[in-house]
């Protein structure tokens, strides 16, 4: 089986149901399985259970000072260094962006995210999104 026909797996972690639903619908294809989690704990459980090619994570998933997405990024890079991670946030800053890249983020986006741009970047990572 070549790379183009191998099943790819994406984990989306965000506490906003609309984001989970929208991204899940946009990214799921016959060659891409999408799993969603609205909190850190289910995301960690999914990571232990499946191999992911990509994780898309919001930084803030609880409260005003939450940085769970950055903690998740560190966790992923420690145990699955080959997994690509895209960080998204509506509450970012240059310092948070720098922190995300230093922890190993592949891409960093401010919300609202341009879905077409996101899909283009995901395809550049070798994940085919053509339906």
Secondary structure, 3 states (H helix, E strand, C coil): CCCCCCCEEEEEECCCHHHHHHHHHHHCECCEEEEEECCHHHHHHHHHHCCCCEEEEECCCCCCCCCHHHHHHHHHHHHCCCCEEEEEECCCCHHHHHHHHHHCCCEEEECCCCHHHHHHHHHHCCCCCCC
